[in-house]
Amino acid sequence: MNRGEFVQQSAGAIAALALPRWARVAASPDPAVAVLAHELNGDVVTPHGTNYATARALWDERFDSLRPRAVAYCVDAADVQRVVNWGRRYGVHVVPRSGGCSYAGYSSGNGVVIADVSRLAHVQHSGGRATIGAGARMIQVYAGLWTGHVTIPGGSGPSVGIAGLALGGGHGYSSRKLGTASDNLRQVQIVTADGRLLTCDSSHHSDLFWACRGGGGGNFGIVTELDFATHPVSTVSRYEIEWPWSQAEQALATWQGFAPYARDELFSVLDLIATDPSGKNARSHVVSAGQFFGSQSDLEALIQPLASTGTPTKVFTTTVSYYDAVLHWAGCSEAGAPCLNIPSAFKGKSDYVTKPLPAEAIHRLVAGITARQGQGRGAIYLDSYGGAINRVAPGATAFVHRNALFSVQYTAQWSGSSSQSLNWIDGLYAQMRPYVSGFAYQNYIDPALQSWQHAYYGSNLARLKAVKRKYDPRNAFHFRQSIPPK
C-alpha cells in the first residue's frame, strides 16, 4: 500500500474507529481539548489517540514532524463554529484544513488545533448551480457533477480540497473557456473569527465575498460550503505531442507563441520532466498536452503549429467524455485510491510570465531539467493563460493575475536527504528572475518567497488587508504568509 492509499483508507476509517465521546474525553489528559470533545458532534483526535498518526498527516511527508494539539473533525458548520469559539475562549490557535495539500504545510502546526472539514464533502447540483462542501476533494467534485453532465473549472490534482483551490483562484484544463474556479464562485458560507456563520455573495458581505475569490485560504475564516455556477459538458478532445529532448528549446519557443493566443476552447500545457534516474528507461521528456472543447478534427488543425515543429516522436489526439478527460489529467484509472498517489516529499515554486521568454531563458529552463535528470525527479510545468482567465479585470476579484501568458511551476520530488533537491529548485528559480514578472500563484504557496504579499496579490493587497481588519482584526487566522490586518 502506498502512502496515498494509506492516508485515504485510514482517514475514512476514523469515523468507524473513533471512540465514543465519553471515552475520548477520558483518554485525553488535556482539559481544554476534553471540553472541545464534549462540545463537538464530530470526532476529536489527540496525540494519545490510536488514530493520531493518520489524523495529523498532510499531503507531503516533509511535514510529518508537525504535531498539532488535536485534530477536530467537524461534521457540519455548527461544529466549525464550536471549534472557533472554543479556540477564542481558551486562547488556542485554530487552523483550518480541507485537503491538507498546502505546499508549505500551513494546514497544520505544532500545538495548534486543526479544524478539519473533510467530512463536509457533499456535492449537489441543480438549475445551473452546485453546492459543495468545503472538504470535498476535486475528484469527488468532478464525479458528483458528472452525474448531471455539468462541471466547474478547477485543477487536475484529484486529492486537492475544493475550498483551498477555489479560495486561491483555481485554474485548470477548462479555465481558458470557463475562467478560474473563483470566477465561477457565487456564494460562500464562512465562519469568521467571532464565531459567526456568514453567507457571502455579491449582495451580502460583498467585501468578504470578493476577498474569498482569490484571496487565499485560511486568511479570513473557515469556509464550510461553496456555491458555484455550473456548465454543461459532454465530450472533449485532447492531444499529446512529445519531441526528442534535443528539440526541447524549439518546442518551448513554439508553444509560448501559440498556447496563450489559441482559441478559448483550448487549454494547453508544456511540461519539461526529469524522471527518476533509477527508473526503467529514465530520460528527460518534453511534452505538450491539452484539452479542447470541440471536435477532434478541429483540434488536429488547431495544433498544427506544434505538430509541425521539429520531428515529434508522438502526435496523439482523441475524443473522450469530459469525465474520462478529468480522470486522465488526474492520473487516475478510476475515481478512487489510485487518484491519491503522492510523492514521498515535494517542493514547489511558481512564476508568471507576462512577455515571451527570450532564447536565453528557454535555454536555462531546459538546461535545468537536463541537470536534474542525473539527480532525481523534477519538472517544470507551463500552463497557458489568456482566454476567459485574462478577460476579468485584476480588481474584479481578489485573483489579480490577469495579464499572464502562462504560469510556471517548478517542482522537485525526492526521498531521503532534501538538500540536493532544494538546491536544484532554488538555483533554477534564481536563474529565471530576469525573465519573469515577479508574481507567483498563491495556491503554490512558497515560504521562501521574499516579496510574497506583492507576488500573490499585487494591486489587490491593500483591499485585502482592509477586509482582514474588518472580519479578523485580532488576526486569529494567521500563518507565516497570511494576509496581515495592517
Buried (B, 14 or more C-beta within 10 A) or exposed (E): EEBBBBBBEBBEEBEEEBBEBEEBBEBBEBEBBBBBBEBBEBBBBBBEBEBBEBBBBBBBBBBBEBEBBBBBBBBBBBBBBBBBBBBBEBEBBBBBBBBBBBBBBBBBBEEBBBBBBBBBBBBEBEEEBBBBBBBBBBBBBBBBBBEBBBBBBBBBBBBBBBBBBBBBBBBBBBBBBBBBBBBBBBBBBBBBBBBBBBEBBEEEBEBBBBBBBBBBBBBBBBBBBBBBBBBEBEBBBBBBBBBBBEBBBBBBBBBBEBBBEBBBBBBBBBBBBBBBEEEEEEEBBBBBBBBBBBEBEBBBEBBEEBBEBBEBBEBEBBBBBBBBBBBBBBEBEEBEBBBBBBBBBBBBBBBBBBEBBEEEBBBBBBBBBBBBBEBBBBBBBBBBBBBBBBEBEBBBBBBBBBBBBBBBBBBBBBEEEEEBBBEBBBEBBEBBEEBBBEBBBBBBBBEEBEEBBBBBBBEBBEBBBBBBBBBBEEBBBBBEBBBBBE
